[in-house]
């Protein structure tokens, strides 16, 4: 298992990509893929099948993952 510089619950700033400069809190760490899911960033649309909650199916928006090398801990959280 790899050891990463961030963990679930940490406040981070995105260093690269279309979300560069934005910040948020880590929801999940995907260790095998070396990626993190940050609250409110990298939103992607996901099509879902018909089910009890969505009787007609739906398109929902959820957070996508960002490579762990593209985030750093926020100084505000470190202080």
Secondary structure, 3 states (H helix, E strand, C coil): CCCCCCCCCCEEEECCCCCCCCEEEEEEEECCCCEEEECCCCEEEEEECCCCCCCCCEEEEEECEEEHHHEEECHHHHC
